[in-house]
Every structure is written in structure tokens, then in C-alpha cells.
Amino acid sequence: MDNLPNPAQSTTDQEIKPEAPGSLAQPDIREAVQAWAKIGVLSFGGPAAQIALMHKVIVEEKRWLTEQQYLNALSFCMLLPGPEAMQLATYAGWRLHGIIGGLIAGLLFVLPGAAVVLTLSIIYALFGNVPFVEALFFGVKAAVFVIIIEALLRIAKKALHQKSHWLIAGLSFVAIFFLSLPFPLIILAAAIFGYLKTDRNLLSETATLPHKGFRNSVKTLTVWLVIWFTPLLAVMAYFGNNHLLTELGWFFSKLAVVTFGGAYAVLAYMGQDVVELRGWLEAGQMLDGLGLAETTPGPLILVTQFVGFLAAFQHAGGSPLLMGLAGTLIALWATFAPCFLFIFVGAPYIEWIIAQPRLKGALNAIIAAVVGVILNLAIWFALHVFFKTVTKTESGPFTLWQPDLSTIDLSALALACLSAYLLLYRHWPIAATLTASASIALAKSGR
């Protein structure tokens, strides 16, 4: 996952004191809708910035949750696959107004960004070959590579505290880069190792499993499984098992349950599967999609929406725009419906879940594996950004990528160096760095 700061650090370095539950405000639905809409529109900058924004609004300003409730929920969401910031918003909405509150908060966190990404995806699909647009995205790609490096450094600093974590990261990199092993298999192996390695006797004596509401949890699980899969089954029944829209639905559903580590881990998985195995997108288009998602509000994992739109636009047949819209809807549904399932089923058990040391051990091992996966992503993207010709060769179980050194793109390398200076040294915001790199590329092209 992305390196998420303690939200309290933005307000005070003093010891956090629990607040009396009676001191919390109780908003009505109208006030909650206004607040979640504001958060959804302003949620730029990735999960760290989004979580800090939510903390400021719902803990500091509105006083809807105590500090401890917020931190417990954040810890729980970090245990889950998928976008932790969106899931945190969903939990806060559920805590205030039940299921309807969770739906309002989660949807308003996602929909503004989804509308922007859809608009930009349509423009990209229709006008992507225009020299003006190509020049802009040339600069975006160079900056995105540096953004991935920054994410790699932040996550590695957070995750690699033990020798075993370094070993997991190294083995994960070898497994995905040289052996092309499936991302879900790598995550599963890391989770099992971390779970078994952790001493189960460390369990807190105060951690007790709730006894009430188990039947309701089973009912909730059943309902949301039906909600999640019914539209996907309907698509499969109408279009057939082998149609691209059907494949998109099951692909993104699988992605939704293994995306520990945030959007960069998702990209590493999609980069190998969508580009190399399935051929739905080109490597450059994947980079462009991440650039779009970086500069729009909402969770960064909205890059899956771009992939769904462009894959369907290019390969689904029929009307490209209608198919692209269908691909967008399927990608959004398969990505975010499971998030509501995870929160609504797990929310009553948060205090018990976060006290389980073996679950934390599994999560720590998963995050260490994600470091290796994102390193793979960084190298893979670097090869496709800085070299015009890259050859993939296979020798037995090993896969090797060989760039043609004579095709190195010095302009892309120079823009990446500038982006690294602005982002890593001057600490410019991501959006400003992307804008600067794209502007320079546009000016250089003379468009």
C-alpha cells in the first residue's frame, strides 16, 4: 500500500486522548451528503492526501468520529484489498448512517473522479493520435515513471523493516519479472508466510470476537455477493463467455480481491496481464492511463476505468463509444462493488480484526511483496519509456527484456530527470510535476 502517514500528525504531536462518545456530532443525511461531495471533488493527490483530507473534515472540523475510531478504521482498511481511502470513507458513512450512509460516502468519493476520467478517456480514445495530444502525454509518461519511483521508495521505507521482508521483496521481484508468475499467487504466498511466521500467542487478551450480529453479517455477505455478480452474469449471458466485456468483468473482479498495495501494485499486475498476455492495451497507453488518474480527483485505482474503456473501445466490436462506455461501467462495478462488501461485512468486527497479530503479519509480508512487484513495474515502464525498441525473450521458465541501446530516447530521459528534481528534491505536488513535464514536452514539439 502507499505510505500513509498517521492522520494525527497533521494536527498535533501530542499524545492522542480518547474523546467521549457523547461529544461527537450527529449529522443528518443532508449535511453528510454535502460533506462527502466536497471530499469527493477535492480528493486529489493519492491516498495519503485523501486520508489527511478526510481526517481534517470528519474528525477535526465535523467531529463525527473520534481520533481512535478513525485510526482503527484506517488500520482495518489497510488490511483489505482495494482503495483504502474510498473504503475509509465508506466506513465513516456507515458509522454515521448505516448502509445508506456508507453508500453515499463511498459513491460520492468515487463518482466525481470517475466522471472526469471517463471524459478524458473519450478524448484520449478519439484524439490520441493528434500530435498535440501525443506531445502532452510524452511529457506525462516521463513524469509518471518518477512518480512510480517515489511510490517505491515510500513503500519500501514503510515495509522493509526485517531481513525476512527484504527477502520477500527480492523473491517477489524475481518471481514476477523473470518468471512471470501471476500476481495473485505471489500475494498469496507472501500472506501465508507472514501469517505462519507470526507468533499467535501475541494475541491481545482484550481482543474478543463479537457475538452479536453474525446472522446479519452472513445476510449482508450474501446480498452483496448477489449485487456484485448479478450484472456480470447478465453480461456473460447476453454477450457470451468469450466476449471482451465478459472477460473484463471477471478480470477486474479477480483484481479487486488481490489488489493489496494500492494502484501501483494493480498496474504491475495489469501491465503484464493486460499488455503482454491479453494485448488489450499497449505499454504507452498504460502509462497514459496512470497519468490521467494521477491528475484527477478520486482513488488512483480509477486507472482500471481507463483500461476498461480503452480495451472495450479498441477490441469489443460494435460502436466503439458504446462499447467503451460499457467497459467503463463494468470496470467500475467490478472494482468498487467488492469494496462495499468488505466494509459492510467487516465493519462490526474492526476492533477484533486489527488486534490479530497473525493478520498483521500477513499484511506486512504482503506489503513487502508489493515492494518487489512495484520494482518490476518501475523497470518495465522505464524500458518502454526510455527505449523505442525492447525485445522480450524467453528461455525455459525465464523471461528477459532486452532494450536496444541505440534507440534510447534522450528527450524522455531528460524530462524524467527534471521530474525527479521537481518531485523528489523540490517536493512539488504530483499534479504540478506532471503539468511541468507535459508543458515542456509540448513546447519542445512546437505544437
N, C-alpha and C positions, 0 to 999 in steps of 0.2 A: 504494500500500500504506500501511498505518498506519505512523506514525513510530516505528520500532523502535529503542530505544536499544542501544548496544553492551552486551551482557550483562556484559562485564567491568567496566563502570562501577559496578556494584553491589558490587564486591568490592575493587577497587584501582584507583588512578590511575597506578600504576607501569607501566613497560614490561612487556609480556607476554613471558615467556620460554618457549620451547617445552619441553614435558616429554618425557622419554624414553619411547618407546612401552612399554618393559618395566615402567614404573612404573604402568601402568594396571591397574585391577582387571578381572577376568574373571568376571562374574556368571553363575550358572546361570539357567535359564529361570524357575524358581520365584521367585527374587529379582527378576528383571526384571519378571515379572507383577505382583508386589506394588508395585514402584516405579511402573510405568506406571498401575496402577489408582489409586494415590494421586494422581499428577499429574492423571489424568482427572477425579477427583472435586473437586480443588482448583483447577481451571483456570478461575477466574473472571477477569473484568477485561479481556478482549480480548487480542490477540496480544502486545502489549508485556509485559503481566504474565505471560502464559503462557510466553513465551520466557525471561523472567527466572527463573520458577519452574523450568523445565527446566534452565537453566544451574546453578542452585543445587543441584539434585538430582543430575544426571548428570555435571557437571564438578567442582563443589566438594565435595559430600558423597560421592558414589559413586566418582568418578574413573574413569568409564567411557570418557570422551573427553577428549582434551587441549583446551586453550583454542583452539588453532589449528584442530583438526578441527571443533570446534563452530562457530567463526566461518566457516570455509569452507562448511560445510553450510548455515548461515544465509544466506550470500550466494547460494548456489545456489537455495535455496528461494524467495528473494525474486525470482529471475528467472522463477519459474514462476507460472502462473495458479493460483488456488485458495488455500486457507487455509495460509499459510506455517508457522504453529505446528504444525498437525497433520502437515504434510509433514516438518518438522524432527524431530518425534517418530518418524515412520516411518523416516526415515534413520538415526536413532540406534539404533533397534531392529534395522534391517538390518545396521548396522555390527557389532552385538554378536552376533546370532544368525541372520543371513541373512534369507531371505524370511519364515520363520515369526516371527522376531523383529520384523521390520517390520510384519507383520500384527497381532501382539499389541499393539505400541506404538500404531499408528495407530488400531486399533479401540477400545482402552481410552481413548484420548484423546477419541474421538467419542461412544461409546455412553452414558456416564453423562448427558451433556448432552442427547443425543437422547431418552433415556427421560423426562427432565424436561420437555423441550419437547413431546413427544407428550402427556404427561399434561395440561399446561397448555393445549395446543391443543384437546384434547377438552373440557375445562372451558369454554374460551372459546367453542367452537362450540355447546355445549349451553346455556350460561347467559350468553352475551354480551349479551343484551338486558335482563338484570336490572339495575335502577338501581344497585345496589351495585357491580356489575362495571363498568358504564358510568362511574361516578364515578371508580373507580380508574384506568381507562385514560384518562380525560380528563386526569388529572394526569401519567400516563406519557407521553402524546403531547407535552405541553408540554416535558417534560424531554428527550425524545428529540430534539426539534428543536435544543436546546442541545448535546446530545452530538454531533450531526452537525456543528454549527458548530465545536466543539472539534476534531473529527477533521479538518475542512477546514483549520483554522489549523495544526495539527501537520504535516499532509501538505504543505501549501504551504510551510511553513518548511523542510522537508526537500527539496522537489522543485524549487523555483523559484530556481535559482542563476544562471541565464544569461538574457539577453534572449530567446533562442530558446525557452526553457522558458515564460516568461511569454506569449509569442506562441502557443505550442501550447495552453496552458491557456485563453487567451481564445478562440481559434478553436474549441476543443472545446466550450466553453460555448455559443457561438453555434450550433454545429452541432447540438447535442442539444436545446437549449432553444427556439431559434427555428425551426430547420429540421427538427427531429425525425428526424435521421439516425440510423441504427442504431448502437448502442454498439460492436459488433464492428468496424464499418467505421472508426469514429473511432480505436479502439485500433490497428488495422492500419495506418492512415495515419501515426499517430504513430510506430509502431515502424519503419516503412520510412524515415521522415525521420530518426529518430535513428540508425539503422543506417548510412545513406548519408552522414550528416553527420560521423560519427566517422572519424578517420584510421586506416586499417587498419594503417599502419606502426607504430602504437604497440604492437603485439602483443609481449608479453614473449618474449624468446628462450628462457626456461626453460619456456614452456608447450608441452608436447608431447602429441600425441594418443595415448592408449593404443592399443596394437596387439593386446593380448590380449583375448579375450572378446567380440569383435564378433559372432560367431555366436550366443553366448549372449544378447547384447543383442537381436538380431533375434528369437530364440526367445521371450524374455521379452516383447517388444513384441507379438508375435503372440498369445501366451497371454492377455495382459491385455486386448487388444482384443476377443478372444473372450469373456472374462469380462465385460467392460463391456457389450457389445452383445447378448449372447445373451438375457438376461432382457428387455431392451427389445424385441427382435424377437419374443419369445414373447408379450409383452403385445399387441403390434401384431397378431400372428397370431390371438390369441383375441378381442380386442375390436374390431379393425378400425382402419384408418388414421385415421379421423376421430374416434375416441373420445377423451375428455378424458385418460384415463390414458396413451394413446399419445402425445398431444401433450405431456403433462407430461414424459414420458421424454426425448423429443427436445429439448424446450425446455431442460431442466436439463443435458442433455449438451452442448448448444451453450454454455450458460452456463459450464460447467466449463472450457472451453478459452479463454475470453476474459475471465475474471474477474481480470485484473490490477488491483491496487489494493484488494483486500480486500472485505469485506462491504458497505461503503458504496458502492463502485462497483457492486456487484451490485444493491443496492437502487435505484440510479439507473436501471439497465437494467430491472429488474423493474417499477419504478414506472411507466415509460412503456409497457412491453410488457404486463405482467400486468393493470394497472389500466386504462390508456387504450385499448390496442389489443384485448386479448382479453376484458376485462371479467370476469376470474376473481375479483378482489378489489376492494374499494373502497379509496380512499386512506387512510382512517382505519384500516382493517384492516392495511394495510402498516405503518403506524406502530406499531400494537399488536404486530405480529409482531416488529419490531425491539426494542421494549421487553421482550418476553419473552426474546428471545435475549440481550439485554444483561444480564439478571439471572440467567442460568443458566450452569453450567459448560460447557466445550467451546468450539469455534470459533464465532465470531459468525455465520459463514455458515450455521449451523443455522437461520437465518431462512428459508432455502429450504425446510426441512422444514415449517415452519408454513404457508408458501404452498402447498406441495403438499397438505398435509392439508386446509386450508380450501377450496382450489379444488375438490378432489375431493368433499369433504363437501357443498358447495353446488351443484355442477353435474354430477357424474358419473352421477347417477341411481342406482337400486337402493337398497340400505341405506346411508344416509349415513355411519354409523360405519365400516362395512366399506370403503366407497369412500375415506373419509378415511384409514384405515389403509393402504390400497393406495397412495394418493397420497403418504403419508409415506415408505413403503418405496421407491417409485420415485424420489422426490426425493433421499433419502439415497444410494441406489445411484448415480444419475446424477451426483451431486455429488462423491462420495468415491472411487468406483472409479477414475476418472482420476488421482486423487492418488497412488494406489499405483502405477499405470502410470508416471507421471512419475518417481517416486523409484526404483523398481526398475530402470528402463531407464537413467536418468541418473546414478545414484549412482557407478558406477565411473569416470565422466568428470568428476567435480566439479572437480578441480584444473585441468583443461584448460578447462572451460567458463567458470569465473569469471575466467580470465586473458584472455578475449577482449574487447578494448575495444569492438568494434562491438556485441556483445551488451549490454554495459553501457550503451552509448549508446542502444540501442533501449529498454532498460529505463527509463533516465532520461527519455526522451521519453514513454514510456507513463505513467509516474508523473505527469509534468507534465499530460498529457491528463486523467488521473484527477482532478486538482485542478478542472479545468473541469467535469467530469462531476458531481463531488460538490457544486460550487456550484449546479449545476442542481437536484440533489436537495434541497439546503437551501431554495432558493427555492420549489420545487414543494411541499415539505412545509409551509413557512411559510404559503403561500396556503391550503392545506387545513386547517391547524390554527387559524389566526387569523381566518379568514373563513368564514362559513356558506354563502356563495354565491360561486362562482367560475365564470366563463364562459370557455369555450375557443372562440376564433375562428380561422379560417384565411383567409389572404389570399395566394393564389398559393402559393409554396413556404413561406411563413412561418406559424408558429403563435404565437398570442398568448394569454396568460392574463390575464383582467381580473377582479379581485375587486370585489365590491360593497362599497364602503367603509362603507355603512350597516349591514352585517352583521358588523362586526368584533367578535370575542369578547374583551372586556376581561379576563375571568377567565383565559382561556388565555394572554393576553399577560402578565398579572401573574405567573402560575406560571412562564412561560418566563424572565421577568426574575429571579425568585427562584432558579430552577435555574441561570441564568448566574452569579449571585452565588456560589452554593454550589460550582459546578463549576469556574468559571474564576478566581474570586478567592480563595475559601477552599480550593480544590483538594480538595473532598470526593471520595471514590470514586464511581464511576458508580452502583453499587447503592444507596448511601446517598442520593444525589441523587434517584434515581428513587423511592425509598421516601418521602422527604420530600415530594416533589411530589404523589405519589399520595395520601398521608395527608392533606395539606391539602385536596386536591380532595374526598376522601371526607368530611372534617369539614365542609367548606362545603356539601356536598349534604345534610347532616343524616341520612345513611344509617347 
